[in-house]
Amino acid sequence: MRKTPIGKFRLIGFLEGLSLLILLFIAMPLKYFAGFPDAVTFVGTLHGLLFILYVITIAYVTYKIRWSFLWVASAFAVAFIPFGNLVLDAKLRKSRYK
């Protein structure tokens, strides 16, 4: 899976999406309901680094396999939607870009 550009993208996308879910559904409640703001600081920093890596990976995949604008825009947009990367991953598995 990680040998192809799409495989690398799927892995980074999964990690970035997972970090968003952890931030939203674990770290944020810990901050606001348990009074533990350091959770958001730690997970937010990790998520930010993974997001930067995700955007770089989008550029890499676009360069390597000449993704269309629609794929690039979709990949970027789903990074802001909880569970969005899982939907994109399912579309990628069905696409010709395997």
C-alpha positions as YAML, in Angstrom:
chain: A
units: angstrom
residues:
- id: 1
  name: MET
  ca: [0.00, 0.00, 0.00]
- id: 2
  name: ARG
  ca: [2.72, 2.49, 0.84]
- id: 3
  name: LYS
  ca: [4.78, 1.77, -2.26]
- id: 4
  name: THR
  ca: [2.63, 3.79, -4.67]
- id: 5
  name: PRO
  ca: [1.92, 7.53, -4.46]
- id: 6
  name: ILE
  ca: [-1.76, 6.78, -3.79]
- id: 7
  name: GLY
  ca: [-0.81, 4.29, -1.09]
- id: 8
  name: LYS
  ca: [1.31, 6.91, 0.64]
- id: 9
  name: PHE
  ca: [-1.51, 9.42, 0.31]
- id: 10
  name: ARG
  ca: [-4.04, 6.99, 1.77]
- id: 11
  name: LEU
  ca: [-1.80, 6.33, 4.78]
- id: 12
  name: ILE
  ca: [-1.17, 10.03, 5.49]
- id: 13
  name: GLY
  ca: [-4.86, 10.76, 4.89]
- id: 14
  name: PHE
  ca: [-5.86, 8.11, 7.41]
- id: 15
  name: LEU
  ca: [-3.47, 9.49, 10.04]
- id: 16
  name: GLU
  ca: [-4.57, 13.09, 9.42]
- id: 17
  name: GLY
  ca: [-8.24, 12.14, 9.58]
- id: 18
  name: LEU
  ca: [-7.67, 10.14, 12.75]
- id: 19
  name: SER
  ca: [-5.89, 13.07, 14.37]
- id: 20
  name: LEU
  ca: [-8.84, 15.34, 13.51]
- id: 21
  name: LEU
  ca: [-11.26, 12.90, 15.12]
- id: 22
  name: ILE
  ca: [-9.10, 12.62, 18.24]
- id: 23
  name: LEU
  ca: [-8.90, 16.40, 18.42]
- id: 24
  name: LEU
  ca: [-12.63, 16.92, 18.04]
- id: 25
  name: PHE
  ca: [-14.01, 14.02, 20.03]
- id: 26
  name: ILE
  ca: [-11.40, 13.43, 22.74]
- id: 27
  name: ALA
  ca: [-9.13, 16.46, 23.22]
- id: 28
  name: MET
  ca: [-11.82, 19.16, 22.94]
- id: 29
  name: PRO
  ca: [-14.14, 17.50, 25.48]
- id: 30
  name: LEU
  ca: [-11.15, 17.03, 27.79]
- id: 31
  name: LYS
  ca: [-10.42, 20.74, 27.52]
- id: 32
  name: TYR
  ca: [-13.96, 22.00, 28.07]
- id: 33
  name: PHE
  ca: [-15.48, 19.38, 30.34]
- id: 34
  name: ALA
  ca: [-12.49, 18.08, 32.31]
- id: 35
  name: GLY
  ca: [-10.43, 21.28, 32.49]
- id: 36
  name: PHE
  ca: [-7.45, 19.73, 30.72]
- id: 37
  name: PRO
  ca: [-6.37, 22.23, 28.02]
- id: 38
  name: ASP
  ca: [-3.02, 20.53, 27.45]
- id: 39
  name: ALA
  ca: [-4.82, 17.77, 25.52]
- id: 40
  name: VAL
  ca: [-5.80, 20.25, 22.80]
- id: 41
  name: THR
  ca: [-2.32, 21.75, 22.78]
- id: 42
  name: PHE
  ca: [-0.66, 18.38, 22.23]
- id: 43
  name: VAL
  ca: [-3.19, 16.85, 19.83]
- id: 44
  name: GLY
  ca: [-3.66, 20.15, 18.00]
- id: 45
  name: THR
  ca: [0.06, 20.44, 17.35]
- id: 46
  name: LEU
  ca: [0.24, 16.86, 16.13]
- id: 47
  name: HIS
  ca: [-2.81, 17.41, 13.91]
- id: 48
  name: GLY
  ca: [-1.28, 20.57, 12.48]
- id: 49
  name: LEU
  ca: [1.92, 18.76, 11.56]
- id: 50
  name: LEU
  ca: [-0.03, 15.91, 9.98]
- id: 51
  name: PHE
  ca: [-2.15, 18.40, 8.04]
- id: 52
  name: ILE
  ca: [0.98, 20.04, 6.61]
- id: 53
  name: LEU
  ca: [2.30, 16.61, 5.66]
- id: 54
  name: TYR
  ca: [-1.10, 15.81, 4.11]
- id: 55
  name: VAL
  ca: [-1.02, 18.94, 1.92]
- id: 56
  name: ILE
  ca: [2.55, 18.13, 0.86]
- id: 57
  name: THR
  ca: [1.41, 14.60, 0.00]
- id: 58
  name: ILE
  ca: [-1.44, 16.00, -2.10]
- id: 59
  name: ALA
  ca: [1.13, 18.01, -4.06]
- id: 60
  name: TYR
  ca: [3.37, 14.95, -4.41]
- id: 61
  name: VAL
  ca: [0.54, 12.75, -5.69]
- id: 62
  name: THR
  ca: [-0.61, 15.47, -8.08]
- id: 63
  name: TYR
  ca: [2.90, 15.74, -9.49]
- id: 64
  name: LYS
  ca: [3.48, 11.98, -9.75]
- id: 65
  name: ILE
  ca: [0.20, 10.84, -11.27]
- id: 66
  name: ARG
  ca: [-1.24, 14.08, -12.65]
- id: 67
  name: TRP
  ca: [-4.37, 14.20, -10.55]
- id: 68
  name: SER
  ca: [-7.20, 16.29, -11.96]
- id: 69
  name: PHE
  ca: [-8.26, 19.49, -10.22]
- id: 70
  name: LEU
  ca: [-11.38, 17.72, -8.93]
- id: 71
  name: TRP
  ca: [-9.30, 15.09, -7.09]
- id: 72
  name: VAL
  ca: [-7.00, 17.76, -5.64]
- id: 73
  name: ALA
  ca: [-9.90, 19.94, -4.49]
- id: 74
  name: SER
  ca: [-11.70, 16.93, -3.02]
- id: 75
  name: ALA
  ca: [-8.61, 15.74, -1.17]
- id: 76
  name: PHE
  ca: [-8.09, 19.19, 0.31]
- id: 77
  name: ALA
  ca: [-11.76, 19.71, 1.22]
- id: 78
  name: VAL
  ca: [-12.21, 16.39, 3.06]
- id: 79
  name: ALA
  ca: [-9.40, 17.31, 5.44]
- id: 80
  name: PHE
  ca: [-11.83, 19.72, 7.12]
- id: 81
  name: ILE
  ca: [-14.73, 17.26, 7.44]
- id: 82
  name: PRO
  ca: [-14.82, 14.66, 10.22]
- id: 83
  name: PHE
  ca: [-14.71, 11.19, 8.63]
- id: 84
  name: GLY
  ca: [-14.11, 12.86, 5.25]
- id: 85
  name: ASN
  ca: [-10.84, 11.04, 4.66]
- id: 86
  name: LEU
  ca: [-12.58, 7.70, 5.09]
- id: 87
  name: VAL
  ca: [-15.07, 8.60, 2.35]
- id: 88
  name: LEU
  ca: [-12.27, 9.75, 0.05]
- id: 89
  name: ASP
  ca: [-10.31, 6.59, 0.79]
- id: 90
  name: ALA
  ca: [-13.29, 4.48, -0.28]
- id: 91
  name: LYS
  ca: [-13.55, 6.49, -3.52]
- id: 92
  name: LEU
  ca: [-9.83, 6.06, -4.15]
- id: 93
  name: ARG
  ca: [-10.05, 2.28, -3.70]
- id: 94
  name: LYS
  ca: [-12.75, 2.18, -6.40]
- id: 95
  name: SER
  ca: [-10.93, 4.56, -8.74]
- id: 96
  name: ARG
  ca: [-8.39, 3.86, -11.45]
- id: 97
  name: TYR
  ca: [-5.64, 5.37, -9.25]
- id: 98
  name: LYS
  ca: [-5.13, 2.29, -7.06]
...
